[in-house]
Amino acid sequence: MNHHPRAPRGDDTPPTAAPPPTATPPTATPALASVRARLDSRLDAPARVWLDRALTEAAEHPGTHGPISVWELRIAEAGRRCGHENADGVRVLLLHAARADPQALARVYRQGTAAERRAVLHALPHLVPGPDALPLVEDALRTNDTRLVAAALGPYAARHLDAHNWRHAVLKCLFTGVPVDAVAGLAERARADAELARMLGDHAEERTAAGRPVPEDLRRVLALTEPAATPTGTHGRSGKES
């Protein structure tokens, strides 16, 4: 008996291929969720639409496609689209959505403007669990751009920068006028650090000998080097080390 294919009736829907799954961005940390909430409260409707689309693109095409990836183009235009005062946060979210690894971060850092480099530094604690991106921090600390220096001394440096370079970074803040509030983990890392205390004391003596005032930030950090110091400790070296 011959069987002929039956023409589908109106209620017979031919099977269709399932749409390819779309990539989803990695889960945001509470800190990144706070960044997004702050941006949503500041951006106008067109900027929020642009950001949503840019984050989706970054999540769906995280790798490099051609000479430059689409999310890198979005990083470059973040200031124009969302305002320069919001660009740091936008770029951090884009880097996170694109799952930028240390190699990609280094590329954006090397090729980017100072503002884009600053965003890369802010993104490090959210993207790089180990010390792989320390060369970017060290490069920023060699510059005279105070905003880069401040960005370099965030939580990533607090976790991974070795003691020698961290002490010199604190001194650089004092030399260049970067507020020590920018140094993440300052109280914890400075506590009972006799070598940092010596370096600060020498710097204070040099300034006094030259007839220059000792910055209040220097006195503050010096107080933190006491073994029992707390963030609200007294100024100066008034206690004995045990």
CYANA upper distance limits for C-alpha pairs under 8 A (distance plus 0.5 A):
  8 PRO  CA     12 ASP  CA      5.79
  8 PRO  CA     13 THR  CA      7.91
  8 PRO  CA     14 PRO  CA      8.20
 22 THR  CA     60 GLU  CA      6.92
 23 ALA  CA     59 ALA  CA      6.25
 23 ALA  CA     60 GLU  CA      5.21
 24 THR  CA     56 THR  CA      8.21
 24 THR  CA     59 ALA  CA      6.21
 24 THR  CA     60 GLU  CA      7.42
 25 PRO  CA     55 LEU  CA      8.45
 25 PRO  CA     56 THR  CA      8.17
 25 PRO  CA     59 ALA  CA      5.40
 25 PRO  CA     60 GLU  CA      8.45
 25 PRO  CA     96 HIS  CA      8.13
 25 PRO  CA     97 ALA  CA      5.33
 25 PRO  CA     98 ALA  CA      7.74
 25 PRO  CA     99 ARG  CA      8.23
 26 PRO  CA     96 HIS  CA      7.81
 26 PRO  CA     97 ALA  CA      6.88
 26 PRO  CA     99 ARG  CA      7.81
 28 ALA  CA     32 LEU  CA      6.09
 28 ALA  CA     33 ALA  CA      6.44
 29 THR  CA     33 ALA  CA      6.63
 29 THR  CA    126 HIS  CA      8.26
 30 PRO  CA     34 SER  CA      6.62
 31 ALA  CA     35 VAL  CA      6.90
 32 LEU  CA     36 ARG  CA      6.75
 32 LEU  CA     93 LEU  CA      7.65
 33 ALA  CA     37 ALA  CA      6.67
 34 SER  CA     38 ARG  CA      6.61
 35 VAL  CA     39 LEU  CA      6.73
 35 VAL  CA     89 GLY  CA      6.68
 36 ARG  CA     40 ASP  CA      6.62
 36 ARG  CA     89 GLY  CA      8.13
 36 ARG  CA     93 LEU  CA      8.15
 37 ALA  CA     41 SER  CA      6.84
 38 ARG  CA     42 ARG  CA      6.96
 39 LEU  CA     43 LEU  CA      6.34
 39 LEU  CA     86 ASN  CA      7.47
 39 LEU  CA     89 GLY  CA      7.91
 39 LEU  CA     90 VAL  CA      8.22
 40 ASP  CA     48 ARG  CA      7.17
 43 LEU  CA     47 ALA  CA      6.23
 43 LEU  CA     48 ARG  CA      6.47
 43 LEU  CA     82 CYS  CA      7.15
 44 ASP  CA     48 ARG  CA      6.77
 45 ALA  CA     49 VAL  CA      6.73
 46 PRO  CA     50 TRP  CA      6.70
 47 ALA  CA     51 LEU  CA      6.61
 47 ALA  CA     81 ARG  CA      6.58
 47 ALA  CA     82 CYS  CA      5.95
 48 ARG  CA     52 ASP  CA      6.67
 49 VAL  CA     53 ARG  CA      6.77
 50 TRP  CA     54 ALA  CA      6.53
 50 TRP  CA     81 ARG  CA      7.95
 51 LEU  CA     55 LEU  CA      6.54
 51 LEU  CA     90 VAL  CA      8.00
 52 ASP  CA     56 THR  CA      6.74
 53 ARG  CA     57 GLU  CA      6.71
 54 ALA  CA     58 ALA  CA      6.67
 54 ALA  CA     71 TRP  CA      7.43
 54 ALA  CA     74 ARG  CA      7.00
 54 ALA  CA     94 LEU  CA      7.85
 55 LEU  CA     59 ALA  CA      6.66
 55 LEU  CA     71 TRP  CA      8.46
 55 LEU  CA     93 LEU  CA      7.94
 55 LEU  CA     94 LEU  CA      6.26
 55 LEU  CA     97 ALA  CA      6.51
 55 LEU  CA     98 ALA  CA      8.38
 56 THR  CA     60 GLU  CA      6.63
 56 THR  CA     97 ALA  CA      8.25
 57 GLU  CA     61 HIS  CA      6.39
 57 GLU  CA     62 PRO  CA      8.41
 57 GLU  CA     70 VAL  CA      7.72
 57 GLU  CA     71 TRP  CA      7.28
 58 ALA  CA     62 PRO  CA      5.76
 58 ALA  CA     70 VAL  CA      7.55
 58 ALA  CA     71 TRP  CA      5.53
 58 ALA  CA     94 LEU  CA      6.95
 58 ALA  CA     95 LEU  CA      8.42
 58 ALA  CA     97 ALA  CA      6.10
 58 ALA  CA     98 ALA  CA      5.13
 59 ALA  CA     97 ALA  CA      5.48
 59 ALA  CA     98 ALA  CA      5.61
 59 ALA  CA     99 ARG  CA      8.12
 60 GLU  CA     98 ALA  CA      8.43
 61 HIS  CA     65 HIS  CA      8.49
 61 HIS  CA     69 SER  CA      8.31
 61 HIS  CA     70 VAL  CA      7.98
 61 HIS  CA     71 TRP  CA      8.33
 61 HIS  CA     98 ALA  CA      7.70
 62 PRO  CA     69 SER  CA      8.19
 62 PRO  CA     71 TRP  CA      7.88
 62 PRO  CA     97 ALA  CA      8.10
 62 PRO  CA     98 ALA  CA      4.82
 62 PRO  CA     99 ARG  CA      6.91
 62 PRO  CA    100 ALA  CA      7.85
 63 GLY  CA     69 SER  CA      7.17
 63 GLY  CA     98 ALA  CA      7.95
 64 THR  CA     68 ILE  CA      6.46
 64 THR  CA     69 SER  CA      5.02
 64 THR  CA     70 VAL  CA      8.39
 65 HIS  CA     69 SER  CA      5.49
 65 HIS  CA     70 VAL  CA      7.98
 68 ILE  CA     72 GLU  CA      7.12
 68 ILE  CA     73 LEU  CA      7.91
 69 SER  CA     73 LEU  CA      7.26
 70 VAL  CA     74 ARG  CA      6.97
 71 TRP  CA     75 ILE  CA      6.71
 71 TRP  CA     94 LEU  CA      7.32
 71 TRP  CA     95 LEU  CA      8.38
 71 TRP  CA     98 ALA  CA      7.54
 72 GLU  CA     76 ALA  CA      6.86
 72 GLU  CA    108 VAL  CA      7.91
 73 LEU  CA     77 GLU  CA      7.02
 74 ARG  CA     78 ALA  CA      6.47
 74 ARG  CA     94 LEU  CA      8.46
 75 ILE  CA     90 VAL  CA      8.36
 75 ILE  CA     91 ARG  CA      6.01
 75 ILE  CA     94 LEU  CA      7.50
 75 ILE  CA    116 GLU  CA      7.90
 76 ALA  CA    112 GLY  CA      8.32
 76 ALA  CA    116 GLU  CA      7.93
 77 GLU  CA     81 ARG  CA      6.68
 78 ALA  CA     82 CYS  CA      6.24
 78 ALA  CA     83 GLY  CA      7.80
 78 ALA  CA     84 HIS  CA      8.13
 78 ALA  CA     87 ALA  CA      5.97
 78 ALA  CA     90 VAL  CA      7.11
 78 ALA  CA     91 ARG  CA      7.29
 79 GLY  CA     83 GLY  CA      5.22
 79 GLY  CA     84 HIS  CA      4.80
 79 GLY  CA     85 GLU  CA      8.11
 79 GLY  CA     86 ASN  CA      7.61
 79 GLY  CA     87 ALA  CA      5.39
 80 ARG  CA     84 HIS  CA      7.38
 82 CYS  CA     86 ASN  CA      6.63
 82 CYS  CA     87 ALA  CA      6.89
 82 CYS  CA     90 VAL  CA      8.29
 83 GLY  CA     87 ALA  CA      6.69
 84 HIS  CA     88 ASP  CA      8.30
 86 ASN  CA     90 VAL  CA      6.95
 87 ALA  CA     91 ARG  CA      6.50
 88 ASP  CA     92 VAL  CA      6.75
 88 ASP  CA    115 ALA  CA      7.88
 88 ASP  CA    116 GLU  CA      8.13
 88 ASP  CA    118 ARG  CA      7.89
 88 ASP  CA    119 ALA  CA      5.63
 88 ASP  CA    122 HIS  CA      8.43
 89 GLY  CA     93 LEU  CA      6.81
 89 GLY  CA    119 ALA  CA      7.95
 90 VAL  CA     94 LEU  CA      6.77
 91 ARG  CA     95 LEU  CA      6.64
 91 ARG  CA    116 GLU  CA      8.01
 91 ARG  CA    119 ALA  CA      6.48
 91 ARG  CA    120 VAL  CA      8.33
 92 VAL  CA     96 HIS  CA      6.73
 92 VAL  CA    119 ALA  CA      6.31
 92 VAL  CA    120 VAL  CA      7.40
 92 VAL  CA    122 HIS  CA      7.31
 92 VAL  CA    123 ALA  CA      5.68
 93 LEU  CA     97 ALA  CA      6.58
 94 LEU  CA     98 ALA  CA      6.60
 95 LEU  CA     99 ARG  CA      6.69
 95 LEU  CA    100 ALA  CA      6.04
 95 LEU  CA    120 VAL  CA      8.26
 95 LEU  CA    123 ALA  CA      7.58
 96 HIS  CA    100 ALA  CA      6.94
 96 HIS  CA    123 ALA  CA      7.89
 96 HIS  CA    126 HIS  CA      7.72
 96 HIS  CA    127 LEU  CA      7.13
 99 ARG  CA    127 LEU  CA      7.67
100 ALA  CA    104 ALA  CA      5.93
100 ALA  CA    105 LEU  CA      6.51
100 ALA  CA    127 LEU  CA      7.55
101 ASP  CA    105 LEU  CA      6.60
101 ASP  CA    127 LEU  CA      7.53
101 ASP  CA    128 VAL  CA      7.62
102 PRO  CA    106 ALA  CA      6.51
102 PRO  CA    128 VAL  CA      7.40
102 PRO  CA    132 ASP  CA      7.04
102 PRO  CA    133 ALA  CA      6.30
103 GLN  CA    107 ARG  CA      6.79
104 ALA  CA    108 VAL  CA      6.79
105 LEU  CA    109 TYR  CA      6.52
105 LEU  CA    120 VAL  CA      6.90
106 ALA  CA    110 ARG  CA      6.49
106 ALA  CA    133 ALA  CA      8.21
106 ALA  CA    136 LEU  CA      7.47
107 ARG  CA    111 GLN  CA      6.57
108 VAL  CA    112 GLY  CA      5.96
108 VAL  CA    116 GLU  CA      7.90
108 VAL  CA    117 ARG  CA      7.71
108 VAL  CA    120 VAL  CA      7.94
109 TYR  CA    113 THR  CA      8.38
109 TYR  CA    116 GLU  CA      7.29
109 TYR  CA    117 ARG  CA      5.25
109 TYR  CA    120 VAL  CA      6.88
109 TYR  CA    136 LEU  CA      8.09
110 ARG  CA    117 ARG  CA      8.17
112 GLY  CA    116 GLU  CA      5.76
112 GLY  CA    117 ARG  CA      6.43
113 THR  CA    117 ARG  CA      6.66
114 ALA  CA    118 ARG  CA      6.66
114 ALA  CA    148 LEU  CA      7.92
115 ALA  CA    119 ALA  CA      6.94
116 GLU  CA    120 VAL  CA      6.89
117 ARG  CA    121 LEU  CA      6.92
117 ARG  CA    148 LEU  CA      8.02
118 ARG  CA    122 HIS  CA      6.85
118 ARG  CA    147 ARG  CA      7.89
118 ARG  CA    148 LEU  CA      6.07
118 ARG  CA    151 ALA  CA      6.49
118 ARG  CA    152 ALA  CA      8.26
119 ALA  CA    123 ALA  CA      6.65
120 VAL  CA    124 LEU  CA      6.93
121 LEU  CA    136 LEU  CA      7.98
121 LEU  CA    137 VAL  CA      7.54
121 LEU  CA    151 ALA  CA      6.38
121 LEU  CA    152 ALA  CA      6.19
121 LEU  CA    154 GLY  CA      8.45
122 HIS  CA    151 ALA  CA      6.55
122 HIS  CA    152 ALA  CA      7.99
122 HIS  CA    154 GLY  CA      7.57
123 ALA  CA    127 LEU  CA      6.89
124 LEU  CA    128 VAL  CA      6.04
124 LEU  CA    133 ALA  CA      7.91
124 LEU  CA    156 TYR  CA      6.65
125 PRO  CA    129 PRO  CA      7.48
125 PRO  CA    155 PRO  CA      6.67
125 PRO  CA    156 TYR  CA      5.36
128 VAL  CA    132 ASP  CA      7.70
128 VAL  CA    133 ALA  CA      7.53
130 GLY  CA    160 HIS  CA      8.00
131 PRO  CA    160 HIS  CA      6.24
133 ALA  CA    137 VAL  CA      7.59
134 LEU  CA    138 GLU  CA      6.66
134 LEU  CA    157 ALA  CA      8.15
134 LEU  CA    160 HIS  CA      7.88
134 LEU  CA    161 LEU  CA      7.61
135 PRO  CA    139 ASP  CA      6.53
136 LEU  CA    140 ALA  CA      6.75
137 VAL  CA    141 LEU  CA      6.76
137 VAL  CA    152 ALA  CA      5.67
137 VAL  CA    153 LEU  CA      8.20
137 VAL  CA    157 ALA  CA      7.59
138 GLU  CA    142 ARG  CA      6.97
138 GLU  CA    152 ALA  CA      8.43
139 ASP  CA    143 THR  CA      7.41
140 ALA  CA    145 ASP  CA      8.47
140 ALA  CA    148 LEU  CA      6.25
140 ALA  CA    149 VAL  CA      6.27
140 ALA  CA    152 ALA  CA      6.69
141 LEU  CA    148 LEU  CA      7.90
141 LEU  CA    149 VAL  CA      5.71
141 LEU  CA    152 ALA  CA      7.22
141 LEU  CA    169 ALA  CA      7.25
143 THR  CA    148 LEU  CA      8.05
143 THR  CA    149 VAL  CA      7.71
144 ASN  CA    149 VAL  CA      8.09
144 ASN  CA    176 THR  CA      8.24
145 ASP  CA    149 VAL  CA      6.82
146 THR  CA    150 ALA  CA      6.62
146 THR  CA    176 THR  CA      7.45
146 THR  CA    177 GLY  CA      8.29
146 THR  CA    178 VAL  CA      6.65
147 ARG  CA    151 ALA  CA      6.68
148 LEU  CA    152 ALA  CA      6.52
149 VAL  CA    153 LEU  CA      7.06
149 VAL  CA    173 CYS  CA      8.20
149 VAL  CA    178 VAL  CA      8.19
150 ALA  CA    154 GLY  CA      7.78
150 ALA  CA    173 CYS  CA      8.45
150 ALA  CA    178 VAL  CA      7.09
150 ALA  CA    182 ALA  CA      5.98
150 ALA  CA    183 VAL  CA      7.58
151 ALA  CA    182 ALA  CA      8.04
152 ALA  CA    156 TYR  CA      8.46
152 ALA  CA    157 ALA  CA      7.22
153 LEU  CA    157 ALA  CA      5.84
153 LEU  CA    158 ALA  CA      7.37
153 LEU  CA    169 ALA  CA      8.36
153 LEU  CA    182 ALA  CA      7.10
153 LEU  CA    183 VAL  CA      5.59
153 LEU  CA    184 ALA  CA      6.69
154 GLY  CA    158 ALA  CA      6.95
154 GLY  CA    182 ALA  CA      7.47
154 GLY  CA    183 VAL  CA      6.55
154 GLY  CA    184 ALA  CA      5.41
155 PRO  CA    159 ARG  CA      6.78
155 PRO  CA    184 ALA  CA      5.79
155 PRO  CA    185 GLY  CA      7.58
156 TYR  CA    160 HIS  CA      6.68
156 TYR  CA    161 LEU  CA      8.32
157 ALA  CA    161 LEU  CA      5.33
157 ALA  CA    166 TRP  CA      8.29
157 ALA  CA    184 ALA  CA      8.22
158 ALA  CA    183 VAL  CA      8.26
158 ALA  CA    184 ALA  CA      6.30
158 ALA  CA    185 GLY  CA      6.18
158 ALA  CA    186 LEU  CA      8.34
158 ALA  CA    189 ARG  CA      8.26
161 LEU  CA    165 ASN  CA      7.03
161 LEU  CA    166 TRP  CA      6.35
162 ASP  CA    166 TRP  CA      6.47
163 ALA  CA    167 ARG  CA      6.56
164 HIS  CA    168 HIS  CA      7.01
165 ASN  CA    169 ALA  CA      6.58
166 TRP  CA    170 VAL  CA      6.86
167 ARG  CA    171 LEU  CA      6.91
167 ARG  CA    196 LEU  CA      6.54
168 HIS  CA    172 LYS  CA      6.59
169 ALA  CA    173 CYS  CA      6.88
170 VAL  CA    174 LEU  CA      7.15
170 VAL  CA    180 VAL  CA      7.80
170 VAL  CA    183 VAL  CA      8.04
171 LEU  CA    175 PHE  CA      6.73
171 LEU  CA    200 LEU  CA      7.97
172 LYS  CA    176 THR  CA      6.47
172 LYS  CA    178 VAL  CA      8.46
173 CYS  CA    177 GLY  CA      6.15
173 CYS  CA    178 VAL  CA      5.05
173 CYS  CA    179 PRO  CA      7.10
173 CYS  CA    180 VAL  CA      7.01
174 LEU  CA    178 VAL  CA      6.94
174 LEU  CA    179 PRO  CA      8.05
174 LEU  CA    180 VAL  CA      8.09
174 LEU  CA    215 PRO  CA      8.10
174 LEU  CA    217 ASP  CA      7.73
174 LEU  CA    218 LEU  CA      7.27
178 VAL  CA    182 ALA  CA      7.84
179 PRO  CA    217 ASP  CA      7.71
180 VAL  CA    186 LEU  CA      8.34
180 VAL  CA    217 ASP  CA      6.98
180 VAL  CA    221 VAL  CA      8.50
181 ASP  CA    186 LEU  CA      8.46
185 GLY  CA    189 ARG  CA      6.61
186 LEU  CA    190 ALA  CA      6.33
187 ALA  CA    191 ARG  CA      6.50
187 ALA  CA    221 VAL  CA      8.44
187 ALA  CA    224 LEU  CA      6.50
187 ALA  CA    230 THR  CA      7.46
187 ALA  CA    231 PRO  CA      6.57
189 ARG  CA    193 ASP  CA      8.02
190 ALA  CA    196 LEU  CA      7.68
190 ALA  CA    221 VAL  CA      7.78
190 ALA  CA    224 LEU  CA      6.38
190 ALA  CA    225 THR  CA      5.52
191 ARG  CA    224 LEU  CA      6.00
191 ARG  CA    225 THR  CA      4.90
191 ARG  CA    226 GLU  CA      6.40
191 ARG  CA    227 PRO  CA      6.09
191 ARG  CA    228 ALA  CA      7.92
191 ARG  CA    229 ALA  CA      6.93
192 ALA  CA    224 LEU  CA      8.20
192 ALA  CA    225 THR  CA      5.30
192 ALA  CA    226 GLU  CA      5.59
192 ALA  CA    227 PRO  CA      4.57
192 ALA  CA    228 ALA  CA      8.03
192 ALA  CA    229 ALA  CA      8.45
193 ASP  CA    197 ALA  CA      6.82
193 ASP  CA    225 THR  CA      5.84
193 ASP  CA    226 GLU  CA      8.04
193 ASP  CA    227 PRO  CA      8.31
194 ALA  CA    198 ARG  CA      6.71
194 ALA  CA    225 THR  CA      7.28
195 GLU  CA    199 MET  CA      6.79
196 LEU  CA    200 LEU  CA      6.61
196 LEU  CA    222 LEU  CA      8.48
196 LEU  CA    225 THR  CA      7.70
197 ALA  CA    201 GLY  CA      6.50
197 ALA  CA    222 LEU  CA      6.30
197 ALA  CA    225 THR  CA      6.42
198 ARG  CA    202 ASP  CA      6.66
199 MET  CA    203 HIS  CA      6.72
200 LEU  CA    204 ALA  CA      6.60
200 LEU  CA    218 LEU  CA      7.37
200 LEU  CA    222 LEU  CA      7.01
201 GLY  CA    205 GLU  CA      6.69
201 GLY  CA    222 LEU  CA      8.19
202 ASP  CA    206 GLU  CA      6.71
203 HIS  CA    207 ARG  CA      6.81
204 ALA  CA    208 THR  CA      6.67
204 ALA  CA    214 VAL  CA      6.35
204 ALA  CA    218 LEU  CA      8.16
205 GLU  CA    209 ALA  CA      6.52
206 GLU  CA    210 ALA  CA      6.72
207 ARG  CA    211 GLY  CA      6.78
207 ARG  CA    212 ARG  CA      5.44
207 ARG  CA    213 PRO  CA      6.94
207 ARG  CA    214 VAL  CA      6.85
208 THR  CA    212 ARG  CA      5.98
208 THR  CA    213 PRO  CA      6.90
208 THR  CA    214 VAL  CA      7.36
214 VAL  CA    218 LEU  CA      7.36
214 VAL  CA    219 ARG  CA      8.00
215 PRO  CA    219 ARG  CA      7.28
216 GLU  CA    220 ARG  CA      6.66
217 ASP  CA    221 VAL  CA      6.71
218 LEU  CA    222 LEU  CA      6.52
219 ARG  CA    223 ALA  CA      6.68
219 ARG  CA    235 HIS  CA      6.09
219 ARG  CA    236 GLY  CA      5.93
220 ARG  CA    224 LEU  CA      7.02
220 ARG  CA    234 THR  CA      8.40
220 ARG  CA    235 HIS  CA      6.13
220 ARG  CA    236 GLY  CA      7.73
221 VAL  CA    225 THR  CA      7.10
222 LEU  CA    226 GLU  CA      7.95
222 LEU  CA    235 HIS  CA      7.98
222 LEU  CA    236 GLY  CA      6.81
222 LEU  CA    237 ARG  CA      7.22
223 ALA  CA    229 ALA  CA      7.03
223 ALA  CA    233 GLY  CA      7.01
223 ALA  CA    234 THR  CA      6.87
223 ALA  CA    235 HIS  CA      5.78
223 ALA  CA    236 GLY  CA      5.83
223 ALA  CA    237 ARG  CA      6.35
224 LEU  CA    229 ALA  CA      5.51
224 LEU  CA    230 THR  CA      6.85
224 LEU  CA    231 PRO  CA      7.21
224 LEU  CA    233 GLY  CA      7.55
225 THR  CA    229 ALA  CA      7.11
226 GLU  CA    237 ARG  CA      7.92
226 GLU  CA    239 GLY  CA      7.65
226 GLU  CA    240 LYS  CA      8.44
226 GLU  CA    241 GLU  CA      7.22
227 PRO  CA    241 GLU  CA      7.10
227 PRO  CA    242 SER  CA      8.03
229 ALA  CA    233 GLY  CA      6.14
234 THR  CA    238 SER  CA      8.46
